Amino acid sequence: MRPILIIASVLMLITHHDLIKFDDFFTSVFPVKSPTVYKNVSSTKTIYHKFSSKTKPDKFEISLKGKTILSGKITFTIHNPSGKLIYKDSFDANLLIDYGINDDNPAVKQQEAYITKRFATFFDNDKFDQPAVKKTDKFDKDYSEDIKVWKEIRADPAAVGFTYLTGEENSRSITWSINQQKVVVYFSCC
């Protein structure tokens, strides 16, 4: 019998008698760096809403994957009606925590519950605006980078805007630019 099999057999017998944990012993003798595997938390929310097309809805999707809700990663994507990816943003799940938690030192469970709530309401109707920019809105260079894009969006009353918040104050409003044939940020704060 090979020596490694004998050692493994003895360790399995010892483990059977609860004298040591085989896994702990094995990894201390044969250290192996494990890759991070997202297998403990996985959630996806999908909605369909008109955005890049005037007649057909786009697919808006947000997913959360990670070892825990608090340490997970969020991926937000938009696919046009033909299935092409037109927008993607990824960020840490804890950036869904904003000023909504009134406790200065919230417990992990409280933070996770708040992230879960923000995840569930990410695509609520109040996040969508049509027109994206109203005729009465005024351009502000501190929050909108490109006046040409901003004027294009304001001139299109059918443009649909979507606004989402990451962190406590990082608000981003996006819409489809017909001229550029891509998603553009027309408002970004802080």
C-alpha positions in Angstrom: 0.0 0.0 0.0 1.3 3.5 -0.8 2.3 5.6 2.2 -0.2 8.4 1.3 -3.1 6.0 1.4 -2.0 4.6 4.7 -1.8 8.1 6.2 -5.2 9.0 4.8 -6.7 5.8 6.2 -5.3 6.4 9.6 -6.5 10.0 9.6 -9.9 8.9 8.5 -10.0 6.5 11.5 -8.9 9.3 13.8 -11.4 11.7 12.4 -14.1 9.0 12.8 -13.4 9.1 16.5 -13.6 12.9 16.6 -10.0 13.3 17.9 -9.2 15.9 15.1 -10.9 17.3 12.1 -9.5 15.8 9.0 -10.1 18.8 6.9 -8.2 21.1 9.3 -5.3 18.7 9.4 -5.3 18.1 5.7 -5.2 21.7 4.8 -2.4 22.4 7.3 -0.3 19.6 5.9 -1.2 20.2 2.3 -2.0 23.9 2.0 -4.2 24.8 -1.0 -5.4 28.2 -1.7 -9.1 28.0 -2.5 -10.6 30.2 -5.2 -13.4 32.5 -4.1 -16.6 30.7 -5.0 -19.9 32.6 -5.1 -22.1 29.8 -3.8 -23.7 31.0 -0.6 -25.8 34.0 -1.8 -27.2 34.4 -5.3 -30.2 36.4 -6.2 -31.5 38.0 -9.4 -34.3 40.4 -10.2 -35.4 41.0 -13.7 -38.0 43.5 -15.1 -38.9 44.6 -18.6 -39.3 48.3 -19.3 -39.2 50.4 -22.4 -35.8 52.2 -22.6 -33.8 51.9 -25.9 -36.8 51.1 -28.1 -40.1 53.1 -28.3 -42.1 49.9 -29.0 -40.5 47.0 -27.2 -39.2 46.7 -23.6 -35.6 46.2 -22.6 -34.5 43.6 -20.0 -33.3 45.2 -16.8 -31.5 42.8 -14.5 -29.7 43.1 -11.1 -27.9 40.2 -9.5 -26.3 39.7 -6.1 -23.6 37.1 -5.7 -21.2 36.5 -2.8 -20.4 34.6 0.3 -22.7 36.9 2.3 -25.2 39.6 1.3 -22.9 42.3 2.9 -19.8 41.1 1.1 -21.5 40.3 -2.2 -21.1 41.9 -5.6 -24.0 43.6 -7.5 -24.1 43.5 -11.3 -26.7 45.7 -13.0 -27.3 45.1 -16.7 -29.6 46.2 -19.5 -30.2 44.2 -22.6 -32.0 45.7 -25.6 -35.1 44.0 -27.0 -32.9 41.9 -29.3 -30.8 40.6 -26.4 -27.7 42.8 -26.9 -26.0 44.1 -23.7 -26.2 47.9 -23.8 -25.3 48.7 -20.2 -23.4 47.1 -17.3 -22.4 48.4 -13.9 -20.8 46.4 -11.1 -20.3 47.4 -7.5 -20.1 46.1 -3.9 -23.4 45.2 -2.4 -22.7 47.3 0.7 -23.0 50.4 -1.7 -26.8 49.8 -1.6 -26.6 51.1 2.0 -27.5 54.8 2.1 -28.9 57.2 4.6 -31.9 54.9 5.2 -30.3 53.2 8.2 -30.6 55.6 11.1 -28.3 53.7 13.4 -24.7 54.9 13.6 -23.4 51.3 14.1 -26.0 49.0 12.6 -25.7 45.2 13.1 -24.8 43.0 10.2 -28.4 41.6 10.1 -29.8 45.1 9.9 -27.4 46.0 7.1 -28.2 42.8 5.2 -31.9 43.5 5.6 -31.5 47.0 4.2 -29.4 45.8 1.2 -32.1 43.2 0.5 -34.8 45.9 0.6 -32.8 48.2 -1.7 -32.2 45.2 -4.0 -35.9 44.4 -4.2 -36.9 48.0 -4.9 -34.0 48.8 -7.3 -36.4 48.9 -10.3 -39.4 50.5 -8.7 -41.5 52.7 -11.0 -40.3 55.9 -9.3 -36.8 55.2 -10.6 -38.0 55.7 -14.2 -38.8 59.1 -15.8 -40.4 60.0 -19.1 -39.3 62.3 -20.4 -35.8 61.7 -19.0 -35.1 65.5 -19.0 -38.1 67.8 -18.7 -38.3 70.9 -20.9 -38.2 73.1 -17.7 -34.9 71.4 -16.4 -31.8 73.5 -16.6 -28.4 72.2 -17.5 -25.9 72.1 -14.6 -22.3 71.4 -15.6 -21.6 70.2 -12.0 -23.9 67.2 -12.6 -24.0 66.7 -16.3 -20.8 66.5 -18.3 -21.9 67.0 -21.9 -24.4 69.8 -22.7 -24.8 68.4 -26.3 -26.0 65.0 -24.9 -28.1 66.7 -22.3 -29.8 68.9 -24.9 -30.4 65.8 -27.2 -32.1 64.0 -24.3 -34.2 67.1 -23.4 -35.3 67.4 -27.0 -36.7 63.8 -27.0 -39.9 63.7 -24.9 -40.1 59.9 -25.4 -36.6 59.4 -23.8 -36.9 57.2 -20.7 -34.5 57.9 -17.9 -33.5 55.5 -15.1 -31.9 56.7 -11.9 -30.1 54.6 -9.3 -28.1 55.3 -6.2 -24.9 53.6 -5.0 -23.5 54.6 -1.7 -25.0 57.5 0.2 -24.9 60.1 -2.5 -23.8 58.7 -5.8 -26.9 59.1 -7.9 -26.7 58.2 -11.6 -29.3 58.9 -14.3 -29.0 57.1 -17.5 -30.9 57.0 -20.8 -30.6 55.7 -24.4 -29.0 58.2 -26.8 -30.6 57.8 -30.3 -27.7 59.8 -31.9 -24.9 57.8 -30.2 -26.8 54.5 -30.1 -25.7 53.8 -26.6 -26.6 54.4 -23.0 -25.4 57.7 -21.7 -25.2 59.2 -18.2 -27.1 62.5 -18.3 -27.0 63.3 -14.5 -24.4 62.2 -11.9 -24.2 63.5 -8.5 -21.5 63.4 -5.8 
